[in-house]
Structures are given as structure tokens and as C-alpha cells.
Amino acid sequence: MESLLIHVDGEDSNKQTALYFAAAGGHVHVARRLLNAGANLKHQDMWFQQPHHWAANKGRVSMLEFL
């Protein structure tokens, strides 16, 4: 099986990474894998928000506890 290499801190047009979407969606298992792969928890998007801000905004308590 061929391994797939990705950049875990790749940004969209709003400077958000995959970790933002995992946090906002409450996907703790995905966030854990991203962080284990080296994702930057302190990254700021274009609004100077970090992934935990998006988790809080969406009411993702389990994600906030994890982060």
C-alpha cells in the first residue's frame, strides 16, 4: 500500500487548516490524528482565531476538553 503524504498545516483562503474543521465539527479522533502528525494547535486564521475558538463557538465541549 502506498502512503499518502499531506501537509497537516495546509491553509485554505481564510488561513484555516484541517484542525479548524475537525475542531468546529467536534471530530476529536481526527484532531488527535492531526496533532499526532504535527498540526500546529497555536495556528491563527485570518481573524486571529485558533482551533479552540471555533470549537467553543460551535459548542463542542468534548473537543475543548481534548484541546
PyMOL commands that set and color helices and strands:
alter all, ss='L'
color gray80, all
select helices_A, chain A and resi 18-25+28-36+51-57+61-66
alter helices_A, ss='H'
color red, helices_A
deselect
rebuild
show_as cartoon
